[in-house]
């Protein structure tokens, strides 16, 4: 994640797809948050997470094993994010 007040924040994303529904977590060095009401349609991903810091929405496009897009919070913060597939055999349909 980029454009945070203290700079970039690396994370690990774990996704599982059930039709258009996405479940999973974003894990940071200090903890993590589960997705809620998240979807994947027409190569577009929309993730929702509630955290103690803020409620996040991450929107992105999926292309060639990479996801990139923008994030925002209910408190008005926003920025960019991306992640790359690192586990072979995993797929997003």
TORPA-4810 file (N, C-alpha, C, O; in nm, 3 decimals):
<nodes>
NODE_1_0.086_-0.117_0.000_0.000_0.000_0.000_0.090_0.123_0.000_0.190_0.129_0.071_X
NODE_2_0.052_0.220_-0.082_0.128_0.343_-0.095_0.046_0.462_-0.047_-0.076_0.454_-0.033_X
NODE_3_0.115_0.572_-0.023_0.052_0.700_0.011_-0.006_0.704_0.152_-0.097_0.783_0.179_X
NODE_4_0.046_0.621_0.241_0.005_0.626_0.381_0.085_0.735_0.452_0.193_0.772_0.406_X
NODE_5_0.035_0.788_0.564_0.105_0.896_0.634_0.251_0.863_0.667_0.336_0.952_0.665_X
NODE_6_0.280_0.738_0.699_0.417_0.699_0.734_0.488_0.626_0.621_0.589_0.558_0.644_X
NODE_7_0.439_0.638_0.500_0.504_0.576_0.385_0.437_0.447_0.342_0.324_0.417_0.382_X
NODE_8_0.508_0.372_0.259_0.454_0.246_0.206_0.442_0.141_0.315_0.519_0.141_0.411_X
NODE_9_0.344_0.053_0.300_0.321_-0.053_0.397_0.308_-0.186_0.323_0.209_-0.208_0.253_X
NODE_10_0.407_-0.275_0.338_0.397_-0.406_0.273_0.292_-0.492_0.342_0.267_-0.477_0.461_X
NODE_11_0.231_-0.582_0.266_0.130_-0.672_0.320_0.129_-0.802_0.242_0.187_-0.811_0.133_X
NODE_12_0.063_-0.901_0.299_0.036_-1.026_0.229_-0.114_-1.037_0.215_-0.187_-1.018_0.313_X
NODE_13_-0.162_-1.068_0.095_-0.305_-1.085_0.071_-0.333_-1.233_0.048_-0.262_-1.301_-0.027_X
NODE_14_-0.436_-1.281_0.113_-0.481_-1.419_0.093_-0.625_-1.411_0.045_-0.713_-1.362_0.116_X
NODE_15_-0.649_-1.460_-0.078_-0.781_-1.453_-0.141_-0.837_-1.592_-0.162_-0.765_-1.688_-0.189_X
NODE_16_-0.969_-1.602_-0.149_-1.040_-1.722_-0.192_-1.167_-1.675_-0.262_-1.240_-1.591_-0.210_X
NODE_17_-1.191_-1.730_-0.379_-1.304_-1.687_-0.461_-1.412_-1.793_-0.460_-1.385_-1.912_-0.476_X
NODE_18_-1.536_-1.748_-0.440_-1.655_-1.833_-0.448_-1.754_-1.762_-0.539_-1.834_-1.680_-0.493_X
NODE_19_-1.749_-1.792_-0.669_-1.829_-1.717_-0.767_-1.776_-1.576_-0.775_-1.657_-1.556_-0.799_X
NODE_20_-1.864_-1.476_-0.754_-1.819_-1.337_-0.754_-1.775_-1.292_-0.615_-1.719_-1.183_-0.601_X
NODE_21_-1.800_-1.372_-0.514_-1.768_-1.336_-0.377_-1.620_-1.366_-0.348_-1.568_-1.472_-0.385_X
NODE_22_-1.553_-1.272_-0.281_-1.414_-1.287_-0.240_-1.409_-1.287_-0.088_-1.466_-1.199_-0.023_X
NODE_23_-1.340_-1.385_-0.032_-1.312_-1.387_0.111_-1.161_-1.392_0.128_-1.090_-1.438_0.038_X
NODE_24_-1.113_-1.347_0.240_-0.970_-1.350_0.265_-0.928_-1.245_0.365_-1.011_-1.187_0.434_X
NODE_25_-0.797_-1.222_0.371_-0.741_-1.126_0.466_-0.624_-1.051_0.403_-0.559_-1.100_0.310_X
NODE_26_-0.599_-0.933_0.454_-0.474_-0.862_0.431_-0.398_-0.872_0.563_-0.451_-0.836_0.668_X
NODE_27_-0.276_-0.922_0.557_-0.194_-0.939_0.676_-0.075_-0.843_0.670_-0.001_-0.839_0.572_X
NODE_28_-0.059_-0.766_0.776_0.051_-0.671_0.791_0.144_-0.720_0.901_0.109_-0.815_0.972_X
NODE_29_0.259_-0.660_0.918_0.352_-0.705_1.021_0.294_-0.690_1.161_0.340_-0.758_1.253_X
NODE_30_0.194_-0.604_1.181_0.136_-0.578_1.313_0.000_-0.644_1.333_-0.058_-0.631_1.440_X
NODE_31_-0.052_-0.714_1.232_-0.183_-0.778_1.242_-0.246_-0.787_1.105_-0.177_-0.782_1.003_X
NODE_32_-0.377_-0.800_1.103_-0.444_-0.812_0.974_-0.592_-0.781_0.986_-0.643_-0.752_1.095_X
NODE_33_-0.661_-0.788_0.873_-0.804_-0.763_0.869_-0.867_-0.851_0.763_-0.812_-0.870_0.655_X
NODE_34_-0.984_-0.904_0.796_-1.059_-0.989_0.703_-1.144_-0.902_0.610_-1.189_-0.794_0.648_X
NODE_35_-1.166_-0.952_0.489_-1.254_-0.884_0.394_-1.398_-0.908_0.434_-1.432_-1.012_0.490_X
NODE_36_-1.482_-0.810_0.405_-1.627_-0.828_0.421_-1.694_-0.769_0.298_-1.648_-0.668_0.245_X
NODE_37_-1.800_-0.829_0.255_-1.876_-0.780_0.138_-1.785_-0.748_0.020_-1.795_-0.639_-0.037_X
NODE_38_-1.698_-0.840_-0.017_-1.601_-0.815_-0.124_-1.636_-0.896_-0.248_-1.690_-1.006_-0.239_X
NODE_39_-1.604_-0.839_-0.367_-1.644_-0.902_-0.492_-1.534_-0.895_-0.598_-1.444_-0.812_-0.592_X
NODE_40_-1.547_-0.986_-0.696_-1.462_-0.986_-0.815_-1.554_-1.008_-0.935_-1.611_-1.116_-0.950_X
NODE_41_-1.568_-0.905_-1.020_-1.653_-0.911_-1.140_-1.580_-0.845_-1.256_-1.523_-0.737_-1.241_X
NODE_42_-1.582_-0.910_-1.372_-1.524_-0.851_-1.493_-1.381_-0.800_-1.471_-1.346_-0.689_-1.511_X
NODE_43_-1.301_-0.883_-1.406_-1.161_-0.850_-1.374_-1.145_-0.728_-1.284_-1.038_-0.669_-1.280_X
NODE_44_-1.251_-0.690_-1.211_-1.245_-0.580_-1.117_-1.270_-0.633_-0.976_-1.367_-0.704_-0.952_X
NODE_45_-1.181_-0.597_-0.886_-1.185_-0.642_-0.748_-1.226_-0.526_-0.658_-1.177_-0.414_-0.674_X
NODE_46_-1.317_-0.552_-0.564_-1.355_-0.452_-0.465_-1.355_-0.519_-0.329_-1.434_-0.610_-0.303_X
NODE_47_-1.264_-0.474_-0.242_-1.248_-0.531_-0.109_-1.292_-0.430_-0.004_-1.263_-0.311_-0.015_X
NODE_48_-1.360_-0.478_0.098_-1.401_-0.394_0.211_-1.344_-0.454_0.338_-1.354_-0.575_0.361_X
NODE_49_-1.284_-0.368_0.423_-1.227_-0.413_0.549_-1.255_-0.309_0.656_-1.238_-0.189_0.634_X
NODE_50_-1.297_-0.355_0.773_-1.310_-0.268_0.888_-1.192_-0.295_0.980_-1.166_-0.409_1.016_X
NODE_51_-1.121_-0.190_1.017_-1.006_-0.203_1.106_-1.020_-0.102_1.220_-1.101_-0.010_1.212_X
NODE_52_-0.942_-0.118_1.326_-0.945_-0.019_1.433_-0.902_0.120_1.388_-0.941_0.220_1.448_X
NODE_53_-0.821_0.128_1.281_-0.775_0.258_1.232_-0.879_0.329_1.147_-0.896_0.451_1.158_X
NODE_54_-0.948_0.254_1.061_-1.048_0.310_0.970_-1.114_0.195_0.894_-1.067_0.082_0.900_X
NODE_55_-1.222_0.225_0.824_-1.286_0.128_0.735_-1.231_0.155_0.595_-1.237_0.267_0.545_X
NODE_56_-1.176_0.049_0.532_-1.109_0.060_0.405_-1.192_0.002_0.292_-1.266_-0.094_0.311_X
NODE_57_-1.179_0.063_0.173_-1.228_0.007_0.047_-1.109_0.006_-0.048_-1.045_0.109_-0.071_X
NODE_58_-1.079_-0.112_-0.102_-0.970_-0.126_-0.199_-1.032_-0.170_-0.331_-1.099_-0.273_-0.337_X
NODE_59_-1.011_-0.092_-0.435_-1.060_-0.125_-0.568_-0.941_-0.147_-0.659_-0.841_-0.076_-0.650_X
NODE_60_-0.953_-0.245_-0.748_-0.839_-0.275_-0.835_-0.884_-0.351_-0.957_-0.996_-0.402_-0.965_X
NODE_61_-0.792_-0.357_-1.054_-0.812_-0.436_-1.175_-0.711_-0.550_-1.175_-0.597_-0.533_-1.132_X
NODE_62_-0.754_-0.667_-1.222_-0.669_-0.785_-1.228_-0.619_-0.803_-1.369_-0.698_-0.813_-1.463_X
NODE_63_-0.485_-0.806_-1.386_-0.423_-0.828_-1.517_-0.299_-0.913_-1.499_-0.214_-0.880_-1.416_X
NODE_64_-0.287_-1.021_-1.572_-0.165_-1.102_-1.579_-0.102_-1.127_-1.443_0.014_-1.095_-1.420_X
NODE_65_-0.180_-1.186_-1.353_-0.133_-1.223_-1.219_-0.095_-1.106_-1.130_-0.023_-1.124_-1.033_X
NODE_66_-0.143_-0.986_-1.162_-0.120_-0.869_-1.078_-0.252_-0.796_-1.055_-0.340_-0.793_-1.141_X
NODE_67_-0.262_-0.738_-0.939_-0.378_-0.657_-0.903_-0.324_-0.519_-0.867_-0.229_-0.508_-0.789_X
NODE_68_-0.385_-0.415_-0.922_-0.344_-0.280_-0.884_-0.464_-0.187_-0.891_-0.555_-0.204_-0.973_X
NODE_69_-0.462_-0.087_-0.803_-0.572_0.007_-0.801_-0.556_0.110_-0.691_-0.445_0.149_-0.657_X
NODE_70_-0.669_0.153_-0.637_-0.672_0.259_-0.536_-0.740_0.210_-0.409_-0.827_0.123_-0.413_X
NODE_71_-0.698_0.266_-0.296_-0.763_0.239_-0.169_-0.813_0.372_-0.112_-0.762_0.479_-0.145_X
NODE_72_-0.915_0.364_-0.027_-0.966_0.482_0.042_-1.023_0.439_0.176_-1.053_0.321_0.198_X
NODE_73_-1.038_0.536_0.265_-1.097_0.508_0.397_-1.217_0.598_0.418_-1.236_0.698_0.348_X
NODE_74_-1.298_0.561_0.517_-1.414_0.642_0.553_-1.371_0.774_0.618_-1.454_0.862_0.637_X
NODE_75_-1.244_0.788_0.651_-1.193_0.910_0.712_-1.131_1.005_0.609_-1.081_1.111_0.645_X
NODE_76_-1.134_0.966_0.479_-1.087_1.053_0.373_-0.947_1.027_0.321_-0.904_1.091_0.225_X
NODE_77_-0.873_0.933_0.382_-0.740_0.899_0.331_-0.755_0.816_0.204_-0.856_0.749_0.185_X
NODE_78_-0.654_0.822_0.116_-0.657_0.740_-0.005_-0.517_0.726_-0.062_-0.426_0.801_-0.027_X
NODE_79_-0.503_0.630_-0.151_-0.374_0.607_-0.214_-0.383_0.494_-0.314_-0.492_0.458_-0.359_X
NODE_80_-0.269_0.438_-0.348_-0.264_0.328_-0.445_-0.217_0.202_-0.377_-0.161_0.205_-0.267_X
NODE_81_-0.239_0.089_-0.444_-0.192_-0.040_-0.392_-0.175_-0.136_-0.506_-0.236_-0.120_-0.612_X
NODE_82_-0.093_-0.237_-0.485_-0.080_-0.345_-0.583_-0.032_-0.469_-0.511_0.029_-0.463_-0.404_X
NODE_83_-0.060_-0.582_-0.574_-0.004_-0.708_-0.525_0.014_-0.802_-0.644_-0.054_-0.791_-0.746_X
NODE_84_0.108_-0.894_-0.627_0.140_-0.990_-0.732_0.121_-1.131_-0.679_0.147_-1.159_-0.562_X
NODE_85_0.076_-1.219_-0.767_0.058_-1.359_-0.730_0.195_-1.422_-0.708_0.283_-1.412_-0.794_X
NODE_86_0.213_-1.485_-0.593_0.341_-1.549_-0.564_0.329_-1.699_-0.541_0.430_-1.769_-0.534_X
NODE_87_0.207_-1.748_-0.528_0.188_-1.891_-0.507_0.139_-1.953_-0.636_0.030_-1.921_-0.683_X
NODE_88_0.219_-2.042_-0.694_0.180_-2.109_-0.816_0.059_-2.199_-0.789_0.046_-2.259_-0.682_X
NODE_89_-0.027_-2.207_-0.888_-0.145_-2.290_-0.874_-0.265_-2.213_-0.824_-0.379_-2.256_-0.842_X
NODE_90_-0.240_-2.098_-0.760_-0.350_-2.013_-0.715_-0.402_-1.937_-0.836_-0.325_-1.902_-0.926_X
NODE_91_-0.531_-1.910_-0.839_-0.584_-1.835_-0.950_-0.706_-1.755_-0.908_-0.774_-1.790_-0.811_X
NODE_92_-0.731_-1.649_-0.980_-0.852_-1.570_-0.967_-0.926_-1.586_-1.098_-0.868_-1.565_-1.204_X
NODE_93_-1.051_-1.623_-1.092_-1.129_-1.649_-1.213_-1.222_-1.534_-1.241_-1.296_-1.538_-1.339_X
</nodes>
